Amino acid sequence: GNEYEVKVRYRVIEAWGDLIDCDPFNAYVVHDSCPRPRLAWVTGDRISDQYFMDIGSPVGPNQSGEWHESYGIFTFTDHHMEGADNQIEVFFGKNWPHKNIVVDSYSVSLAPPNILGSPSRCDPLVVNGDAELGNAWDWYIKGREKLGTIEMVSPGRGGTGYAFYHKGNRAKVYNGMWKKLNKSCLSVGRYKV
């Protein structure tokens, strides 16, 4: 299948009009988590034939009062075109009720070959693991509450680049930084830890 790059610039506003800064590091759907770009497709006539997937994630840290960003790379295959309906939708989802989204731009385009973060590229397994992008894209904090934030500090190790600084209220030992890995890249004996 083809790989696509999604880029979104948005703001979140309370139903009564107040601008809010959503939490880009909360992967769960809670009152202050950031929405995500998603893909929906239908393969048949039943409600169970409708499928959804995240195609991007928030880019943090957010700057208060500024436009927020989401970014991702996803693969679109023949599987998405199966079925009688073939209805495909991109949308913004996982937003808490009474939170409105103002979208400045939402683009989906063919991804450049060998782009960092490509689902078909398994090296490096942990993308943006040394803060090489200068942001905390695709990093989360494990837990459903406000359990701190991730800031970018510079310089990183060796006096160059950036490093992640997870600070704030860690209520449990597992409330650390969290990265989801591409399972298709994992096999027994492939990586040494």
Buried (B, 14 or more C-beta within 10 A) or exposed (E): EEBBBBBBBBBBBEEEEEEBBBBBBBBEBEEBBBBBBBBBBBBEEEEEBBEEEBBBBBBBBBEEEEBBBBBBBBBBEEEBEBBEEEEEEBBBBBBBEEBEBEEEEBEBEEBEEEEEBBBBBBEEBEBBEEBEBEBBBBBBBBBEBBBBBBBBEEEBEEEEBBEBBBEBEBEEEEBBBBEEEBEEBEEEEEEEE
